[in-house]
Amino acid sequence: MTDNLGSLRRDDNFWSIRYDRTYDVRAEELWFALTDVARISEWMLTEAMDFDPRVGGSVHYFWGGTDESKGTISVFDAPRTLEYSWNEGASTSMVRFELAENADQTALTLHHDKITSDDIRGIAAGWHTHLEILQALFSGEEVAFQPRFDALTPIYDEIIERT
């Protein structure tokens, strides 16, 4: 499934990517999946997770070993907008989720901005895979992270090379 690829843009030394998805759930249910520690861990596949749901609150993903990402929430407007910094290694970028409900569906737009050239490849395929896992949680299906990530990486590599 490559019809839902993220849109990449390069500005100066940084990359941005945007994903648009529609989920067959109400905004409150999708918001819960974005802001509840146990639910986040299910689709982000973290070993541990800290999330303080307020402006100024911390976000801390632990994927195992020394693999982690930290951030601070800058926008928390339930159930419409969530934005936080994404500090991984020496780089800092920004992640923003925007929700718009229409009847029993909710449109999700995910923006990830200020991504370095070193990080864009993994972030592009990673978010794509995590959003598919999130969809699978709502539909009762299953998506295995690594095979899907491995299949998407060369597709995003090609887009990055052309951009």
Secondary structure, 3 states (H helix, E strand, C coil): CCCCCCEEEEECCEEEEEEEEEECCCHHHHHHHHHCHHHHHHHHCCCEEEECCCCCCEEEEEEECCEEEEEEEEEEECCCEEEEEEEECCEEEEEEEEEEEECCEEEEEEEEEEECCCCHHHHHHHHHHHHHHHHHHHHCCCCCHHHHHHHHHHHHHHHHHHC
